[in-house]
Amino acid sequence: MVTRVSDLTIEELRLLIQETVTQTLADLLRDPDEGLEVREDLRRELREAMQGTDGTLTTKSASDVAAQLGLRW
């Protein structure tokens, strides 16, 4: 038996829309790499890319990166 939208109550329709939106957002926001491990060679390359001239790991704040790119943060 096929249920038609016109046969749903307001509450059933609201629940159907809520479930659809929730599932769609979960699909869009999920991490496609979840459960995968970072290869050691890639891990090494990332660490080298983050090393400063003094050999310590350096990072930049998001606001500094945005400023360098001319973005308003």
C-alpha positions in Angstrom: 0.0 0.0 0.0 1.4 3.4 -1.0 0.8 6.3 1.3 0.1 9.6 -0.3 1.1 12.9 1.2 -2.5 14.0 1.1 -3.4 11.1 3.4 -0.9 12.2 6.1 -1.9 14.2 9.2 -0.1 17.5 9.8 1.9 15.8 12.5 2.9 12.9 10.3 4.0 15.3 7.5 6.0 17.4 10.0 7.7 14.2 11.2 8.4 13.0 7.7 10.0 16.4 6.8 12.0 16.5 10.0 13.4 13.0 9.4 14.2 13.8 5.8 16.0 17.0 6.7 17.9 15.3 9.5 19.0 12.5 7.3 20.0 14.8 4.5 22.1 17.0 6.8 23.8 13.9 8.3 24.7 12.7 4.8 26.1 16.1 3.9 28.1 16.7 7.1 29.5 13.2 7.6 33.3 12.7 7.4 34.0 10.7 4.3 37.4 9.7 5.8 36.0 8.5 9.1 37.7 5.3 10.2 40.6 5.7 7.8 44.2 6.1 9.1 46.7 8.7 7.9 49.6 7.0 6.2 52.9 7.5 7.9 54.5 9.2 4.8 51.6 11.7 4.7 51.8 12.3 8.4 55.6 13.1 8.0 54.9 15.5 5.1 52.3 17.3 7.1 54.6 17.7 10.1 57.4 19.0 7.8 55.1 21.5 6.2 54.1 22.8 9.6 57.7 23.1 10.9 59.1 26.6 11.4 62.6 27.6 10.6 63.6 26.8 14.2 62.3 23.2 13.9 59.3 23.7 16.1 55.7 23.1 14.9 54.0 26.3 14.1 50.4 27.0 13.3 48.4 30.1 12.3 45.1 31.2 13.7 42.1 31.3 11.4 41.9 35.0 11.7 45.5 35.4 10.5 44.9 33.2 7.5 41.7 35.1 6.7 43.6 38.4 6.9 46.3 37.1 4.6 43.7 36.1 2.1 41.9 39.4 2.4 38.8 37.9 4.0 36.7 39.4 6.7 36.6 37.0 9.7 
